[in-house]
Amino acid sequence: MSEQDRDTHQHHPDYTKIYVALVILLIISVVGTFSGILWITFIMAFGVAVVKATLVAENFMHLKWEKVVAKWVLGISLVLMLLFFAGVSPDIMKDRGLQWVNNADLAATARGIPDEEEPGKGAPASAAESAKAAAPTQTAAAAPAAAPFNPETTFKTVCAACHGPEGEGNGPGAAALNPKPANFTDPAFWTDKTDSILEKAIRQGGASVGKSSAMPAWGSILTEAQAKQMVAYLHTLKGK
């Protein structure tokens, strides 16, 4: 048996006593937070935690009998962790520093937390008054209505890159694709196609109908009704 093993055996910790001590410290730290006094809460939250961590490290992790280098590694790790916290915490825990201001955080706070009533300004507004203030006035300009869906414009914006502006399968992206994009002007293309197949290909992608996986799914931007309109537009490209 080595000298270190003999030393460890002679100083084997009493785990039962240490466990009871940890439970008592836990109870103290929990009860102390109910005092409402800041300095007591701070001591209970951090001071007791340090004592518990020390007991665990020395006895359950056997650092009391490990080589000195293990203690140095642990100490240096704690110092580096504190340095990291000190360097990062100002950007996370504060809205402004000596030479910077987190405008986005300030704006979000202003939107989510109403200002407290200032002395001399009277009672806070009622719910009805707040709703009235938040409601748009009659003189406010109405929001512009969304433009109606145009399948031709959508085709030239979304599909023409591969299928070409006239649907001939000769878009600028077609050169790099194999198999080539469909030519909607070719009557042969329509011999085995149904509207439901085309609608599925548009919304779920080419692979969903056994075609090229290079054909992406547009279901996230096109509804079922819009997909039907796209298919109706494709029919207009026959024989062009």
Secondary structure, DSSP 4 states (H G I P E B T S, - for coil): --HHHHHHHHT---HHHHHHHHHHHHHHHHHHGGG--HHHHHIIIIIHHHHHHHHIIIIIS-TTTS-HHHHHHHHHHHHHHHHHHHHHHHHHH-SB-SS-B-HHHHHHHHHHSPPPPPTTS-SPPPHHHHHHHHSPPTTSPPPPPPPPP-HHHHIIIIIHHHH-TTSSS--TTGGG-SSPPP-TT-GGGGGG--HHHHHHHHHH-GGGGTS-TTS---TTT--HHHHHHHHHHHHTTTT-
